[in-house]
Amino acid sequence: DEEVFHDLALAMFQNGKVEQAETRLRVALQLNPEFAKGWNNLACCMINRDIYDSTRALRKAVSLAPENPQYWANLALLAQHTGDPATASSAWRRATELWPAMPE
């Protein structure tokens, strides 16, 4: 199932095999397009290659799991780096509403 491909992707990512991790995450997302954790981690894999595609993946993760403060924090960070201060501010605000102790 998607968790198997996801877990394999995380191990690959942590060992510097970003391209292979991205491929495994895409398989996980083919198996389950509603897999928010997969979208979030796909964004992490793509960030150095295409920050805008990475942002789109994070928006998908947030739409699927709006209760996850980490996804909102990740979106805030990417929005800041892509010159979108309004999204950065609102996403960070939502992250800290969900998890008031969110580290900065």
Short mmCIF file of the C-alpha atoms (twelve columns), coordinates in Angstrom:
data_MODEL
# 
_entry.id   MODEL 
# 
loop_
_atom_site.group_PDB 
_atom_site.id 
_atom_site.type_symbol 
_atom_site.label_atom_id 
_atom_site.label_alt_id 
_atom_site.label_comp_id 
_atom_site.label_asym_id 
_atom_site.label_seq_id 
_atom_site.Cartn_x 
_atom_site.Cartn_y 
_atom_site.Cartn_z 
_atom_site.pdbx_PDB_model_num 
ATOM 1   C CA . ASP A 1   0.000  0.000  0.000  1 
ATOM 2   C CA . GLU A 2   0.972  3.667  -0.085 1 
ATOM 3   C CA . GLU A 3   2.585  3.548  3.374  1 
ATOM 4   C CA . VAL A 4   5.172  1.019  2.178  1 
ATOM 5   C CA . PHE A 5   6.243  3.250  -0.711 1 
ATOM 6   C CA . HIS A 6   6.132  6.291  1.571  1 
ATOM 7   C CA . ASP A 7   8.358  4.692  4.198  1 
ATOM 8   C CA . LEU A 8   10.824 3.532  1.564  1 
ATOM 9   C CA . ALA A 9   10.854 7.065  0.132  1 
ATOM 10  C CA . LEU A 10  11.647 8.554  3.548  1 
ATOM 11  C CA . ALA A 11  14.587 6.192  3.993  1 
ATOM 12  C CA . MET A 12  15.875 7.097  0.542  1 
ATOM 13  C CA . PHE A 13  15.429 10.827 1.179  1 
ATOM 14  C CA . GLN A 14  17.284 10.599 4.488  1 
ATOM 15  C CA . ASN A 15  20.138 8.871  2.667  1 
ATOM 16  C CA . GLY A 16  20.418 11.562 0.024  1 
ATOM 17  C CA . LYS A 17  18.575 9.676  -2.724 1 
ATOM 18  C CA . VAL A 18  16.078 12.442 -3.386 1 
ATOM 19  C CA . GLU A 19  15.192 11.518 -6.954 1 
ATOM 20  C CA . GLN A 20  14.484 7.902  -6.015 1 
ATOM 21  C CA . ALA A 21  12.456 9.079  -3.016 1 
ATOM 22  C CA . GLU A 22  10.362 11.311 -5.248 1 
ATOM 23  C CA . THR A 23  9.656  8.384  -7.569 1 
ATOM 24  C CA . ARG A 24  8.474  6.211  -4.653 1 
ATOM 25  C CA . LEU A 25  6.264  9.014  -3.343 1 
ATOM 26  C CA . ARG A 26  4.663  9.412  -6.747 1 
ATOM 27  C CA . VAL A 27  3.845  5.687  -6.705 1 
ATOM 28  C CA . ALA A 28  2.315  6.089  -3.232 1 
ATOM 29  C CA . LEU A 29  0.207  8.961  -4.517 1 
ATOM 30  C CA . GLN A 30  -0.925 6.942  -7.524 1 
ATOM 31  C CA . LEU A 31  -2.128 4.298  -5.086 1 
ATOM 32  C CA . ASN A 32  -3.854 6.895  -2.919 1 
ATOM 33  C CA . PRO A 33  -4.196 10.440 -4.312 1 
ATOM 34  C CA . GLU A 34  -5.733 11.522 -0.976 1 
ATOM 35  C CA . PHE A 35  -2.547 10.650 0.966  1 
ATOM 36  C CA . ALA A 36  -1.734 13.986 2.591  1 
ATOM 37  C CA . LYS A 37  1.508  12.817 4.173  1 
ATOM 38  C CA . GLY A 38  2.703  11.719 0.748  1 
ATOM 39  C CA . TRP A 39  1.964  15.155 -0.750 1 
ATOM 40  C CA . ASN A 40  3.807  16.884 2.089  1 
ATOM 41  C CA . ASN A 41  6.876  14.717 1.684  1 
ATOM 42  C CA . LEU A 42  6.765  14.979 -2.096 1 
ATOM 43  C CA . ALA A 43  6.992  18.747 -1.575 1 
ATOM 44  C CA . CYS A 44  10.130 18.207 0.512  1 
ATOM 45  C CA . CYS A 45  11.682 16.132 -2.278 1 
ATOM 46  C CA . MET A 46  10.889 18.691 -4.970 1 
ATOM 47  C CA . ILE A 47  11.853 21.884 -3.153 1 
ATOM 48  C CA . ASN A 48  15.369 22.184 -4.579 1 
ATOM 49  C CA . ARG A 49  14.263 21.315 -8.110 1 
ATOM 50  C CA . ASP A 50  11.065 23.365 -8.366 1 
ATOM 51  C CA . ILE A 51  9.850  25.420 -5.443 1 
ATOM 52  C CA . TYR A 52  6.573  26.235 -7.199 1 
ATOM 53  C CA . ASP A 53  5.696  22.567 -7.816 1 
ATOM 54  C CA . SER A 54  6.705  21.942 -4.229 1 
ATOM 55  C CA . THR A 55  4.291  24.656 -3.102 1 
ATOM 56  C CA . ARG A 56  1.486  23.094 -5.151 1 
ATOM 57  C CA . ALA A 57  2.128  19.733 -3.479 1 
ATOM 58  C CA . LEU A 58  1.981  21.392 -0.068 1 
ATOM 59  C CA . ARG A 59  -1.275 23.117 -0.931 1 
ATOM 60  C CA . LYS A 60  -2.663 19.677 -1.773 1 
ATOM 61  C CA . ALA A 61  -1.439 18.289 1.577  1 
ATOM 62  C CA . VAL A 62  -3.055 21.187 3.444  1 
ATOM 63  C CA . SER A 63  -6.333 20.732 1.559  1 
ATOM 64  C CA . LEU A 64  -6.405 17.034 2.461  1 
ATOM 65  C CA . ALA A 65  -5.351 17.424 6.107  1 
ATOM 66  C CA . PRO A 66  -6.140 20.965 7.257  1 
ATOM 67  C CA . GLU A 67  -5.769 19.859 10.875 1 
ATOM 68  C CA . ASN A 68  -2.022 19.196 10.468 1 
ATOM 69  C CA . PRO A 69  0.015  22.163 11.747 1 
ATOM 70  C CA . GLN A 70  3.261  20.945 10.167 1 
ATOM 71  C CA . TYR A 71  1.795  21.115 6.677  1 
ATOM 72  C CA . TRP A 72  0.659  24.687 7.329  1 
ATOM 73  C CA . ALA A 73  4.104  25.613 8.678  1 
ATOM 74  C CA . ASN A 74  5.772  24.103 5.621  1 
ATOM 75  C CA . LEU A 75  3.414  26.042 3.356  1 
ATOM 76  C CA . ALA A 76  4.203  29.248 5.254  1 
ATOM 77  C CA . LEU A 77  7.922  28.716 4.769  1 
ATOM 78  C CA . LEU A 78  7.615  28.036 1.048  1 
ATOM 79  C CA . ALA A 79  5.257  30.968 0.555  1 
ATOM 80  C CA . GLN A 80  7.822  33.206 2.218  1 
ATOM 81  C CA . HIS A 81  10.515 31.944 -0.153 1 
ATOM 82  C CA . THR A 82  8.327  32.404 -3.222 1 
ATOM 83  C CA . GLY A 83  7.457  36.000 -2.381 1 
ATOM 84  C CA . ASP A 84  3.894  35.406 -1.208 1 
ATOM 85  C CA . PRO A 85  3.750  37.163 2.174  1 
ATOM 86  C CA . ALA A 86  -0.044 36.974 2.470  1 
ATOM 87  C CA . THR A 87  -0.046 33.175 2.190  1 
ATOM 88  C CA . ALA A 88  3.010  32.943 4.425  1 
ATOM 89  C CA . SER A 89  1.283  34.965 7.127  1 
ATOM 90  C CA . SER A 90  -2.067 33.188 6.963  1 
ATOM 91  C CA . ALA A 91  -0.489 29.724 6.798  1 
ATOM 92  C CA . TRP A 92  1.769  30.472 9.771  1 
ATOM 93  C CA . ARG A 93  -1.180 31.860 11.712 1 
ATOM 94  C CA . ARG A 94  -3.121 28.649 11.048 1 
ATOM 95  C CA . ALA A 95  -0.147 26.488 12.040 1 
ATOM 96  C CA . THR A 96  0.188  28.263 15.377 1 
ATOM 97  C CA . GLU A 97  -3.578 28.131 15.987 1 
ATOM 98  C CA . LEU A 98  -3.401 24.370 15.608 1 
ATOM 99  C CA . TRP A 99  -0.179 24.023 17.595 1 
ATOM 100 C CA . PRO A 100 0.472  27.079 19.810 1 
ATOM 101 C CA . ALA A 101 3.895  25.727 20.812 1 
ATOM 102 C CA . MET A 102 5.021  25.534 17.159 1 
ATOM 103 C CA . PRO A 103 8.764  26.252 17.089 1 
ATOM 104 C CA . GLU A 104 9.733  29.179 14.884 1 
# 
